[in-house]
Amino acid sequence: MTVITIKSKYQIVIPAKLRKEAGLNVGDFLEGSFQKGGIMFKPKVVIDRKHLSHLPKGIQEGLEDIQAGRVSGPFETHEALVKHLKGVVRKYRTKNSS
């Protein structure tokens, strides 16, 4: 376990061993959230809007789906995902069987 100190301006330094294990570099972004038992940091990729038009079509469509709310989840377990997908299939079959 590694102990991290909070500095006077609430800044923290991630020790070299942890940075290397996580593959973090200067300029990387982290998403922070509070969860039971502590604070969680996850590496994130941020894309400048001016570069969105240069992304592959599938990624552009996926981002549009996210912005329009046409996504499901996140799911806590794979069982929850499977249950959700079975419900979606059932609705689709009922709708298209007429």
Secondary structure as GFF3:
##gff-version 3
##sequence-region A 1 98
A	DSSP	alpha_helix	16	22	.	.	.	ID=ss1
A	DSSP	beta_strand	29	35	.	.	.	ID=ss2
A	DSSP	beta_strand	38	44	.	.	.	ID=ss3
A	DSSP	three_ten_helix	49	54	.	.	.	ID=ss4
A	DSSP	alpha_helix	57	68	.	.	.	ID=ss5
A	DSSP	alpha_helix	78	96	.	.	.	ID=ss6
###
